[in-house]
Every structure is written in structure tokens, then in C-alpha cells.
Amino acid sequence: MTHCYVCLLFGDEGQLRIEHALSEAARFSSLKHNEMVSRNRRYLGRLIQVICFLGKQELTFRGHDESDQSENKGNYLEILDILAQEEQFVREKLESLSGFKGTSSEIQNELIECATLVVKEKIQKELDLAEFVSVQTDETLDVSCKFVNHR
């Protein structure tokens, strides 16, 4: 009797098999998960683009005051704020109360380290393939007129 009552509550009267409902729920859950992973990858891609841009331009990442009330939070956070004005997925991540935002100094440092490793690996591969290698050094005198070798 209980089974019939539950079927009536669902309005299916035996038309929907439980394994079909479960597989549909699993499919829906999988789609939602994949969508979330895709958004997270896209957001992480933006963070990496900002890291690479700042590194390429030899700009500082952090400011003296990175709080939400600050007028100048540093280049990294300011660029993310600009991106958030135009890209909804960036805005949603930055405004979310939980989850990965990628804005902390620790995360910035980890992203910089990851980008550094990728660049070093690429340079190493180029060196391994090169038949000859030339090294150019720059040397200058510092303020106290002492020789400084930049490597």
C-alpha cells in the first residue's frame, strides 16, 4: 500500500521506474558538476592571464592596503576588478561569499610559482634542443660605486 501511495504522490502511477529517475538525477548532477568545473577553469585562466601580464610588464602585484575599502588595492586586484566589470563569471567569483577567489597573497604567490615553473621548463626544453648556447650578462656599479654582476 505504501508503494502505491508514493507513486500517486509523484503522479506517475507506476510509469516512472526508480532506476530511470536515479540515472536522470545522476546525469543532471554530472552536468552541474561539469558546468561548475568549466567555470572554475575559466576563472583560473583569467587569474593566470593577470599573473602573466603583470610579470611580463614587470609590475608589482600587491598594494599597501588590499582591503575592500582601499582606493588602490594593488595591480592584481585592480585588474580583477576591471575584468569583473565586463565579465559576469569573474564578478560572480569575486562577489561570492565562499569558495576559491584567488585573491589572497598566498594564492598569488602560488600562481606566480606555477607560472615560473612553466617558464623554466620551457627554457630548459629550448636549451636541451639548442646546439649552441650564448649567455649575455649585464654589469653595473651600484650607488656606492661597487661592481654588481646581475645574473
N, C-alpha and C positions, 0 to 999 in steps of 0.2 A: 504494500500500500504506500509506503514512504517513497519508493522509487517513482511510482505513478504521480504522486503529488509533486515531487520535484520536477518531473518532466512537464507537468501542467504549468508550474510556476515559470518555467523557461519558455512556455508557449510552443514547445517543439512537439510535444505528444509523441516522443519516440523517433522523430525524424532526424535528430542530430545525434550521431554516435560520439561517445566521450573521446575516443582516440582522435576523431576529426577536430573536435574542439581543442584538445590539447595540442595537436600539431599546428593548428592555426594560431594558438596563443604563443607557441614556441617560435613560429615564423615571425609573428608580429614583434616579439621580444628581440629576436635576432636582427630584424630590420632597424628597430630603435637603437640597438647597441651599435650596429654598423654606422648608422647616421651620426651617433654621438662620437664614435672613433674618427669618422671623417672630419667632423667639425673641429675636434681636438687637434688632428694633424694639420689642418689648415691654419689654425691659430698658432700652433708651434712653428709652422713655416713662416708666418709673419714675424714672430719673435726672432727667429734666426735671420731673417732678412734685415731686421733692425740692427741686430748684433753685427752682421757683416758690413752693413752700411757705416755704422759708427767706427768700426775697426778700419775699414778702407779709407775713411776720411780722417782718421787719427783724431777723433773727437772723444771727449770724456763721456762716460756713461751716466754717472750719478751726480746729483746736485747736493748742496749742503743740507737742504731740507726737502725730503721727498714725501712729506705729509700731503694729504688731500687739500689742505688749506694753502699750501705753498704756491707762490706766484711762478716759481721756476723750480720744477721737481727734478731737473736734470734731463739730458738729451734723450735717454732711453724712454723714460716715462712720458716725456712731452711728445715724442714721435708716436708712441702708442695712443696717446690722447688724440692726436691728429688723425691717425688711422681709424680710431673709434668714431670720429665724426662722419666718416664716409662708409665704413664697413660695419654692418649690423652685428656680424658674428664676433668681431673684436669688441664692440661696445657691450654685447651681452656677457662676454667673458670677464671684462673689466668691472662690470656692474654687479656680477653675481656675488652672492654672499658666501658661497662655499666653492670648493674645487680649485683647480690649478689656474692661477692667473699669470704666473711667470714674471711677476714684478718685483719680487724680493731681491735683495742684493745677493743672497746665496744662489738663487736661480740664475741671475745674471752672470755670476761667476762660473757656474756650471755650464751655461750655454757658451760662454767665452772659451772655456777649456775644451769643450767639444769641437767648436769651430777651429780652435788651434790645432787639435789633433788631426782633423781632416786636412788642414793646410799642410801640416808637417808630413802626413802620409803622401799627399800629392807631390810635394817637393822631393821626398825620398824616392818615389816611383820615377820621377823625372831624372834624378841623379843616377838611379840604377840603369836607366835606359841610355844615358848620355855616354858617348865615347870619351869626351874630354870635358873637364870642368874648370872654370876660371873663377877665382874669388877676388872681389874688389873690396878694399877696406877704406874706411874714412877715418882720418885722424885730425884732431884739432887740439888747440890749447884751451884749457878751462880758464875761468876767471883769474885764478892765481898763477896763470901762465905755466901750468904743468901740462905735460903731454898726456893726452887721453886718447886711447885707442877704442873706437866704437866697433863692436863686433855684432 
